[in-house]
């Protein structure tokens, strides 16, 4: 049983730059995800123990919704103040977190699948810890 709750995300301003992605939280603070996200087709499996965030941009690419996956460090009040959401899933659980975006927990690794056409925008996944930071843009498998 988790000691943290699911938190619904709010729509946040997003800026896609040639150096990375800027997300402006509801409280006015910004976070910058460095580098151009790597293109990934199909399901992305993250490394166990990493902090995982999913960002879905709207078709204008100027705003989006962001969700933390299984974040146990951030208090609910802080997330609600920033506009970032959170989903808590047990190993083996699957949830469609946004239309066209599904997260499945395989042990402590998150497996994220997205269909940007259904999501109606670009889908990004950020995976980080104290030592490393990775970013991906998800695409439906090329059929």
C-alpha positions in Angstrom: 0.0 0.0 0.0 1.4 3.4 -1.0 1.7 6.3 1.4 1.2 8.7 -1.4 -1.9 9.4 -3.5 -2.7 9.9 -7.1 -2.9 13.6 -8.0 -4.6 15.0 -11.0 -2.4 17.2 -13.2 -3.2 20.8 -14.4 -2.4 22.2 -17.9 1.0 23.9 -17.7 2.9 26.2 -20.1 5.5 24.3 -22.2 8.3 25.6 -24.4 10.1 23.3 -26.8 13.6 24.7 -27.6 16.5 23.4 -29.6 18.3 22.8 -26.3 15.5 21.0 -24.4 12.1 21.4 -22.9 11.0 24.0 -20.4 7.9 23.4 -18.2 6.5 26.2 -16.1 4.8 25.1 -13.0 1.6 26.6 -11.7 3.6 28.4 -9.0 5.7 30.1 -11.6 8.9 28.0 -11.2 10.4 26.4 -14.2 12.2 23.1 -14.9 14.4 22.5 -17.9 14.9 19.1 -19.4 18.2 19.2 -21.2 18.8 18.0 -24.8 16.7 16.9 -27.7 14.6 13.9 -26.6 15.6 10.6 -28.3 13.0 9.2 -30.7 11.5 5.9 -29.3 9.0 3.7 -31.1 6.8 1.4 -29.2 7.0 0.7 -25.5 9.7 2.4 -23.5 11.0 0.5 -20.5 12.6 2.7 -17.8 15.3 1.6 -15.5 14.1 0.5 -12.0 14.7 3.1 -9.3 14.6 6.1 -11.7 12.4 9.1 -11.3 10.0 9.0 -14.3 7.8 11.9 -15.6 5.4 11.8 -18.6 4.6 15.0 -20.5 1.9 15.2 -23.1 1.9 18.4 -25.1 -1.2 19.8 -26.9 -1.2 20.2 -30.7 0.1 23.8 -30.4 3.1 22.5 -28.4 2.8 25.5 -26.0 1.1 23.7 -23.1 0.8 20.2 -21.7 0.1 18.0 -18.7 2.8 16.4 -16.7 2.6 13.3 -14.5 5.1 11.7 -12.1 5.1 7.9 -12.1 5.3 6.3 -8.6 7.0 9.4 -7.0 7.2 8.7 -3.3 9.3 11.7 -2.4 7.0 14.7 -3.2 4.2 15.5 -0.9 0.7 15.8 -2.3 0.4 19.5 -1.4 3.6 20.3 -3.3 2.3 18.6 -6.5 -1.1 20.3 -6.2 0.7 23.7 -5.9 2.9 23.0 -9.0 0.2 21.5 -11.2 2.1 18.3 -11.7 0.1 15.1 -11.3 1.1 11.7 -10.0 0.0 8.2 -10.5 0.9 5.4 -8.1 0.9 1.9 -9.5 1.8 -1.4 -7.9 3.9 -4.0 -9.8 1.8 -5.6 -12.4 -0.7 -2.8 -12.6 -1.5 -0.9 -15.8 -3.3 2.4 -16.3 -4.1 4.7 -19.2 -2.8 7.9 -17.6 -3.9 10.1 -20.6 -5.8 9.2 -23.7 -3.4 7.1 -25.8 -0.7 6.9 -23.0 -0.5 3.8 -20.9 1.9 3.0 -18.0 2.4 -0.5 -16.8 4.6 -1.4 -13.9 6.9 -4.4 -14.5 8.3 -4.9 -11.0 9.9 -1.5 -10.3 10.4 -0.5 -14.0 7.7 1.6 -15.7 6.8 0.6 -19.3 5.2 3.4 -21.1 3.4 3.1 -24.4 1.9 6.0 -26.4 0.0 6.7 -29.5 0.5 10.5 -30.1 -2.3 10.5 -32.6 -4.8 9.4 -29.9 -3.0 11.7 -27.3 -3.5 14.6 -29.8 0.0 15.8 -29.2 3.6 15.0 -28.6 4.5 12.6 -25.8 7.7 12.8 -23.8 9.2 10.7 -21.0 11.9 11.9 -18.7 13.9 9.5 -16.7 16.4 10.7 -14.1 18.3 10.2 -10.9 21.1 12.0 -9.1 23.6 10.9 -11.7 21.9 10.9 -15.0 19.0 12.3 -17.1 17.4 10.8 -20.2 14.6 12.1 -22.3 12.5 10.4 -25.0 9.8 11.3 -27.4 7.4 8.4 -27.9 6.0 7.3 -31.2 3.5 4.5 -32.1 5.3 1.5 -33.6 5.8 1.8 -37.3 3.5 -0.7 -38.9 
